[in-house]
Amino acid sequence: MTHIVPGFTYRPVGNTDGDAIRPIGLVLHVQQGNGNLFGWFNNPSSQVSSTLWAGRSGEREQYVPSDVRAWAQVAGNASYDSIETEGFNTEPLTDAQIETVAQAYADGVRTFGWALVVTHTPGSSGLILHSDGGAAWGSHPDCPGVLRAAACGTIIARATAIVRRMVPARGGTIGGGTGGGSQAQAQAQAQALQQAVHVAADGIWGPATDAALQAVRENRHTRAEQAAVGTSADGVWGPQSQAAYVVTVKAIQSVLGVGVDGVWGAATDRAFTMARNTYFTP
């Protein structure tokens, strides 16, 4: 439980209960002040902290590991990382802050599989505003404010560019990370994934394909997952469903170019996230 975002200075603070989390996105905050927040977040009387801090001029600090609960948005702490941005909600983010948040978000995509989207729905993966959480997140309607919220699309666009520099270009192979394959090869691999999760094999990673793959990834034993692994979608997860799930995961791992063991672990999830961020067509 010590994931630190590359490029951030780690300054651990005491205001955390140390509970492990697997965050689904990043909450954008405004500091309403200047200077780093280490002292305030390390003060037991404040009872607050955030995962990250973005200074006006590009300073980057991390106070709580990304896979540990910080105390930034009450009910949202168990599901999201947080980033405080220096300054006030009457000021827009600086270009340096936009880059800092984008770098942090790209790391979350690679590490935890965050969706490359702006969301305003608590419980959804993406970049989200503190104000979106309402009363459950402490009632902060002006955090981070209209001017800073306006940068969210730019942040996601920049994070997308950062992530895609680290995966094969379109037309390259889905698995393996070396690129250089033909468009026909990429289409054939998409079709192989589609066949693995029992959807129409048209070679396009669209919403239907993505929903089936995500059902297998989440492994919540739903009817949707049963349909994806090719068993009767009766809502009863028994030995037949489990056996089909293992077969399906092995097929997906083979396409992604990772170890084929039938267990959707960290390596499989990283490969899946990289492939999805390259090939998914909403």
Residue, then its C-alpha position, 0 to 999 in steps of 0.5 A: m500500500t505505497h503507490i506514489v505517483p511518479g514525479f510527485t514528492y512524497r511527504p507522508v502525513g498523519n491524517t489518514d486511517g491507513d485503510a487500503i482502497r482501490p480508487i476508481g477516479l480522482v476528485l478535483h479540489v480547490q485549496q482556497g489558499n496558497g502554499n503547500l498543505f503538508g503542515w495542515f494535513n499533518n496537523p491532527s486537529s485539522q482532520v483533513s488530508s488529500t492524496l495529492w497537491a498541485g502548486r501554481s508553478g508546477e510543484r507536485e506533492q503527495y501526502v497519502p499513497s494512492d491506494v490508501r484512504a485520505w480524508a478529503q471528501v467524506a463518503g467519497n474517500a473510500s472510492y476516489d483519490s483527491i487532488e488539491t489545487e493551490g489558489f482560489n475558486t475565483e482563479p482558473l487553473t494554471d497551465a502547470q496545474i493542468e499538466t500536474v493533474a493530467q499526469a496524476y490522472a494518467d498514472g491512475v489510468r495505468t495503475f487502477g484502470w480509471a476511465l478517461v472521462v469527466t463524470h459528475t456521477p459519484g460512484s462512476s470512474g472518471l475525473i469528478l468535482h468535489s461539488d458533485g458529491g453534494a451533502a454526502w461529500g461534505s456539501h462544497p458547492d463551490c469546490p473547485g468552482v466554475l473556472r477550475a471545472a472548465a479545465c476538466g476536458t483539457i485535463i482528460a485530453r492531456a491524460t489521454a495523450i500521455v497514456r497513449r504514448m505508452v501503448p501501441a498506436r491504432g493499427g498496432t497489436i493489442g497485446g505485447g506493447t510493441g506495435g507495428g502490426s497491421q490494421a487487419q491484425a488489430q481487427a483480428q485481435a478485437q474479434a478474438l476478444q469479442q468471440a471470448v465474451h460472446v458478442a458480435a465479432d465485427g472487429i470494433w471495440g464498441p460499447a457492447t464489446d466493452a460492456a461484456l469485457q467489463a462484466v468479466r473484469e468486474n467478476r460480480h457474478t451478474r447475469a451480464e457476466q454469465a452471458a459474457v462467459g457463455t453460460s445460462a444467464d439465470g443469476v445463479w453463479g455455480p460451478q458451470s459459470q465459474a468454469a466458463y469464467v476461467v476459460t473466458v479469462k484465459a482466452i482474453q489473456s491470450v489475446l492481451g499477451v499476458g500469462v494465461d492462468g485464468v485469474w484476472g490479476a494486476a498484469t491482466d488488468r494493466a494490459f486490458t486498460m492499456a488496450r481499452n484506452t487505445y482501441f475502445t470506440p464509444 
